[in-house]
Amino acid sequence: MGAMGAMISFLGCSPANTERASVPPQPVASASTPTAPVAPVLPPGVLAELPGPHGAVRVEEHDGLRMLTVGGAVQGARPIDRAGAAMPADPLVELALAAAPNAKAALVIGLGTGKTASELAARGISVRVVEIDPAVVELAKKWFDWNGETTIADAAEELTTTKQMYDIVLLDAELRVGKSGSAFERGTLGEAPRVLKKGGVLAARFTATQTRGAEMGPAFGMHYAVYGNGIADEDQTIYAIGGEEPLDLVMPKDIGLMRVPGARGDANVDPGLFSVKRERHVSIIGYLVRLPEDGSVAVDLPHYEMGAVRFRLHGAIAEELAKRLPAKATFPTQGDISSDGDVKQTLAPLLGGGGYKRSDVRFSPVVVSLEGTARLHADVSPDHAFAGRVLERGPSQDPVREKLLPYGGTLYELDVDRIAWSLDTKQFGEMKKQAAASTDKAAKLVTSGKLADAATAIQRSEDALHAIGPDAADRIPQLRELHALSLRLTLESGRYVLATTPLARAASCDRARGPTQLRGWLFPSPAKALYDCAVREYKAAFAKEQTSEEAKQAVARLLGLYDGEPFSDENAKATEDLKRRFPDAEPEAAPPP
């Protein structure tokens, strides 16, 4: 069970990386096999889907994140809007380069979105990627800007036959290490050392408990180190690295990893640098809820996967927080589980989360930002949610722990130190009203072609919402989206004024709008106005001349817009009309440059 998108950070550490660095264009290998066409009707939030050997490969968007999934497992994600977004380091890249600072060549096994390979390339490393699934490569290129060299092949077979040697081999495929782990140990991992140069390192990222990660350590070489991003022995992301030479690790301090106990294969690493704790100081933003199972007060993080990420609160401050919940408040869920409810009277539109694959986020009319000390209470596999497979129970065997996670997930205990801020539906309603007035004005300014003035109006709506709290602007998707929209409008305003053709004006509005998915968006009017501007100008670009290159570009992008944001049934009719008039046109996912 992952926690992609969950609003938690470890104080003094960067959150998990969801953004890719830019990478210079590289040649793309031609080794590829045809894939089946994308199904004409996709579920809500799914932008594209292709079949693959390990299940459906999908591009999905949920409340600010674009994700690549294979068989339902998240392979990588990034913010939908990257304008002005910070790009925290990828822990796997940082770990590998800390152990091999003079590396020149790297082999990455498993492409995902291309983020890890791109970050290595951006650091001056010559990168080769091996990926078994052509569908992953196709969608990474189209939706995640991957443009590096890719070889379609089985990794174990490739490692057995290749004559190339590397300073770093990164195993970044989606792996969940089972009880035996035999396939993992004797398969790809077992072949990797033969392609390492002297002093080279093998690194991997996989899902396991800390205990299992420690057991896997020796498979990485005579000298190894294992790190985790969890608090205790729950399932989490494990990072392992090793080689035949002693590791001289100078670890970055901001990648949020802790050394796993029992995994100390390198005497040259100072154990004092990696203080392994069973508790961590954390900062969280989530829904303040009262758990019906035992009446305790908790915070549910707005994650987007199965089960829950839940913090049960303790201490005097927790008692104070309990009083902020209305006496008759309900805490509904949203998705495909039996406890679905109406979330209209909650702050679900602000934080999002849930609504996907048996997610058990419990929404609330109160959102809080808290700091405190967290420790693991129970970890229940969502795949066995009704059986309640508990990986660690803590000091007692109280079965209530399973009741608190009826659909799986992870439960932490949180001793609350401080309330950074809290917000209820009434307070948010007043802020939303002020913000909506400014965004509606921005939409009218866009329609008038005044993009710079529209950006200023959106900044005023940002100001109204920033009153939520000091860290809200960086950690709430709705606020990040508004800020990114104002940045894009500012950037495109000059281009729009200088545009001399309908295609140029259309592309400018299209780029300013960005990849916003308006369904579920609090303030859709500016992006809707930009969408209307783009559609109007693209139509004008081929109204008189239908055979020019500009006309073809306009038709292709218009098909892409209709496909990506169907505001009404009219779009389906318009799509049919365009395909009838331009039978060779294919939808384009991005605006013209």
Secondary structure, 3 states (H helix, E strand, C coil): CCCCCCCEEECCCCCCCCCCCCCCCCCCCCCCCCCCCCCCCCCCCEEEEECCCCCCEEEEEECCEEEEEECCEEEEEEECCCCCCCCCCCHHHHHHHHHCCCCCEEEEECCCCCHHHHHHHHCCCEEEEEECCHHHHHHHHHHHCCCCCEEECCHHHHHHHCCCCEEEEEECCCCECCCCCHHHHHCHHHHHHHHEEEEEEEEEEEEECHHHHHHHHHHHCCEEEEEECCCCCCCEEEEEEEECCCCCCCCCCCCCCEEEEEEECCCCCCHHHCCCCCEEEEEEEEEEEECCCCCCEEEECCCCCCEEEEEEEECHHHHHHHCCCCCCCCCCECCCCCCECCCCCCCHHHHCCCCCCCECCCCCCEEEEEEEEEEEEEEECHHHCCCCCECCCCCCCCCHHHHCCCCCEEEEEEEEEEEEEEEEHHHHHHHHHHHHHHHHHHHHHHHCCCHHHHHHHHHHHHHHHHCCCCCHHHHCHHHHHHHHHHHHHHHHHHHHHHCCCHHHHHHHHHHHHCCCCCCCCCCCHHHHHHHHHHHHHHHHHHHCCCCCHHHHHHHHHHHHHHHHCCCCHHHHHHHHHHHHHCCCCCCCCCCCC
